Amino acid sequence: MSTGTETGTETGPMVGLLPDADLPDGLAPLFEAVRAEYGFVPNILRALAHCPELTAAFVPLWAEVYRSPTIGPRLRALAALGTATTQECTYCIAHMSASARRAGIAEVQIGAIGDAIAVAEVFDDGEALVLEVADALTRDPDGVTDELRQRLRARFSEAEIVNIVLAVGMYNLTSRFLKALEIGVEDVFGSSPPTPQSSAQENAR
């Protein structure tokens, strides 16, 4: 049975991924709750567990952003996977591709993310706009232009805009944390999860 532990990089993660036996006091119930919901404890939490007070604050916030009904699982998954693809974060792409599939996003759509022309062909205007915002804001903190803001206002409510932008910001935070510490993908995803672009190239063959 898989434990969901990290598969490793050439150099290994910069910090240890704490096993259950070494968790600081108070984190075991939180990890058990995560395991019950997802089937394993993500490596990002095993790294974050070195700072238990931050873990205890981060997990509920992340969960609320992840579960918020304001934009629903499909748009949230697109915001997350669009961010991960622009960041070229292998860990995030593995997790967010799985979330996208659970939200009903087709493989051909997942494969299109990162290619603006392909995105326009397989997503509706609102979904394509979320992916455009994720890409623009991930590439540049000032990447959301006035023109892009106008299109967001025309398409989404204020609550939806707040949720979309916050989701992109949260996934940028986690991407940077994971990449800086070289945290590898859990073995439940396999050693080399495909990127959306590589999936599209494979489907085109």
MORAMO-V975071 format. One record per backbone hydrogen bond with DSSP energy under -0.5 kcal/mol. CO is the residue of the C=O (numbers start at 1). NH is the residue of the N-H. If there is no record, write none. Layout:
CO,NH / CO,NH
//
This chain:
3,41 / 5,187 / 16,18 / 19,22 / 20,23 / 24,27 / 27,31 / 28,32 / 29,33 / 30,34 / 31,35 / 32,36 / 33,37 / 34,38 / 35,39 / 40,42 / 42,45 / 42,46 / 43,47 / 44,48 / 45,49 / 46,18 / 47,50 / 48,51 / 51,54 / 51,55 / 52,56 / 53,57 / 54,58 / 55,59 / 56,60 / 57,61 / 58,62 / 59,63 / 60,64 / 61,65 / 62,66 / 63,67 / 64,68 / 68,71 / 68,72 / 71,75 / 72,76 / 73,77 / 74,78 / 75,79 / 76,80 / 77,81 / 78,82 / 79,83 / 80,84 / 81,85 / 82,86 / 83,87 / 84,88 / 84,89 / 85,88 / 88,90 / 89,93 / 90,94 / 91,95 / 92,96 / 93,97 / 94,98 / 95,99 / 96,100 / 97,101 / 98,102 / 99,103 / 100,105 / 101,104 / 106,110 / 107,111 / 108,112 / 109,112 / 109,113 / 110,113 / 112,115 / 114,116 / 115,119 / 116,120 / 117,121 / 118,121 / 118,122 / 119,122 / 119,123 / 124,128 / 125,129 / 126,130 / 127,131 / 128,132 / 129,133 / 130,134 / 131,135 / 132,136 / 133,137 / 134,138 / 135,139 / 136,140 / 140,143 / 143,145 / 145,149 / 146,150 / 147,151 / 148,152 / 149,153 / 150,154 / 151,155 / 152,156 / 157,161 / 158,162 / 159,163 / 160,164 / 161,165 / 162,166 / 163,167 / 164,168 / 165,169 / 166,170 / 167,171 / 168,172 / 169,173 / 170,174 / 171,175 / 172,176 / 173,177 / 174,178 / 175,179 / 176,180 / 177,181 / 178,183 / 179,182 / 181,14 / 182,184 / 185,7 / 186,189 / 187,190 / 195,199 / 196,200 / 197,201 / 198,202 / 199,203 / 200,204 / 201,205 / 202,205
//
